[in-house]
């Protein structure tokens, strides 16, 4: 069972690496450009890239990111062994 979760976790991580990296970098970039540097045009571009509004995926992209993260969380927590039943020591 643990082997199966490792495989799913590895596959999810490979698939989600680029979208999550894009989300993190553009989110940080937006904050720096808009709040610190007061570059509104660059901030708006980064926000459009952050939500993938540029290619009209702003409605589904956050849901896919969220579902992917929930999948990684479930497989990761399952692999830790926190929910395994321990053999009783008598």
N, C-alpha and C positions, 0 to 999 in steps of 0.2 A: 504494500500500500504506500509506504513511504517513497519507494522508488518511483511510483506513478506520479505522486505529487511533485517530486523533484523534476521529473520530465516536463510536467505541465508548467511548473514555475519557471523553468529554464526557457521554454518556448514563449511564454507570456512576456518574460523579461526581454527577450530578443525582439519580439514584435513591438513592444511598447517603448523601447529605448529611445527611438527618434522622436515620436510624438511628445513624450514626457520631457525630453531634453529641450525640445522646441518651446513647450509651454513654460518651463522654468526660466529659460534664457530670455524669452520675450517678456515675461512677467517682471523679471528683474530689470530688464532694459527699459521697459515702460516707466517704471518707478524712477529710475535714474534720469531718463530723458525728460519726463513730464514734471516731476516734483523738484528735482535738484537743478537741472540745467534749463528748465523752462522752455524746452524745445517742443512746442505743441504739435508741429507737423510730424516730427520723428516719433513722438509719443503716439499719435493717432495711427501711424503706419505700423508701429510695433503692436498696438492693441488689435488692429485688424489681422495681423499675423498671429497674434496670441490666440484669437478665437477662430482663426482660419476663415474669417469673413471674406478674405481676398478671393478664395475659391468657393464661396457660398456654402461652407460647412458649419457655420456658426451655431446652428441648431442641434446638430448631432455630435460634433466634436467633443464638447464637454461631457456628454453622456458616455461616449466611448472611452474617454480618458478615465472617467470615474469607474466604469465597469471593469476596465483593465486593472486599475489600482485595487479594487475590491477583490478581484481574482488573485492578484499577487499577494494581497494580505491574507486571504484564506489559505492559499497553498503554503505561504511562508509560516503562518502560525501553526498549521497542521504539522509541518515538518519539525517544529521545535519539540514536539512531544508533550506539550502541556495538557493535552486531552487524552493521553493514553491512560488506560487503566493499569494500575500497578498490581503486580501479583502480591497477594496477601502473604505476609511472613508470619507463619505460626510455628 
